[in-house]
């Protein structure tokens, strides 16, 4: 019965697989392109906690600019961090560079093909190692992401809350996953099924190829997730300092949240609001507050702006030298892009100094 289910899902996948630039077609052999593992790895790192739709343009831009792991390894940190802006979870971008450089220097520019070896590389955890081993090298691997969790907990009617349920999910997948290259098709079939049929809400059970074996009586209640904890709130101030049409930006410290990213100057982000000292003295104008959610906390940023006729002596870079003010938001992390949007919506392109 398990293999009959597996073959039925693979048959469904053959006719419904999404065409993605980092995915081979179902049933096709692995590409012979030497950079194929690089593209699979790049896509998997980009897709962590990010949607396929959001990743597509970034993947295209990265592979055009850095078509191999060697070219990425040789890139400047600031260039990669700037190209990553908007994808979020910026520690991934730092790990991306660290991994590329490790592969280039310690592995002769070739990704290792086994899960165990992949796990030794920066930024590659259990899921990514299994996915890369399967998708890039045709290894049999048990690939479990959030989509797979949803399908399997419903299929096997697993009511153990996550993350403890992953042991049961893995055991179920062990009986269903085929050998060799078909393992990759099977994992990606589960992901596509989760996206189009076994959706979080209103799953289309009547057209699901796994319906005969599915044990879920109330699929929308699965998987069972642990109760969410209220995220703490942090407070800070972000400053828009504009002089003669140029806007001051900084590069955040290399470690820590949003490390190495271009940003607007800001205060520390603290548990309680405090009056922060701006980069320069002046008649700062309030532009309200923006909100942004990080994984572990909610951020509330007060936005203040100062417009001057000439550049003051202050640490940082003037964005006019590399990006016009009207397009500044696209080069900054989302929290700061929201502040940029707030200021631009309330000021003309040319603002008289206060």
Secondary structure as GFF3:
##gff-version 3
##sequence-region A 1 354
A	DSSP	alpha_helix	2	16	.	.	.	ID=ss1
A	DSSP	alpha_helix	36	47	.	.	.	ID=ss2
A	DSSP	alpha_helix	52	65	.	.	.	ID=ss3
A	DSSP	alpha_helix	69	73	.	.	.	ID=ss4
A	DSSP	alpha_helix	77	84	.	.	.	ID=ss5
A	DSSP	alpha_helix	91	106	.	.	.	ID=ss6
A	DSSP	alpha_helix	115	118	.	.	.	ID=ss7
A	DSSP	alpha_helix	126	137	.	.	.	ID=ss8
A	DSSP	alpha_helix	146	155	.	.	.	ID=ss9
A	DSSP	alpha_helix	166	176	.	.	.	ID=ss10
A	DSSP	alpha_helix	182	196	.	.	.	ID=ss11
A	DSSP	three_ten_helix	205	207	.	.	.	ID=ss12
A	DSSP	three_ten_helix	211	213	.	.	.	ID=ss13
A	DSSP	three_ten_helix	219	221	.	.	.	ID=ss14
A	DSSP	beta_strand	232	243	.	.	.	ID=ss15
A	DSSP	beta_strand	246	251	.	.	.	ID=ss16
A	DSSP	beta_strand	262	263	.	.	.	ID=ss17
A	DSSP	beta_strand	265	266	.	.	.	ID=ss18
A	DSSP	beta_strand	285	293	.	.	.	ID=ss19
A	DSSP	beta_strand	297	308	.	.	.	ID=ss20
A	DSSP	beta_strand	317	318	.	.	.	ID=ss21
A	DSSP	three_ten_helix	319	321	.	.	.	ID=ss22
A	DSSP	three_ten_helix	325	331	.	.	.	ID=ss23
A	DSSP	alpha_helix	334	344	.	.	.	ID=ss24
###
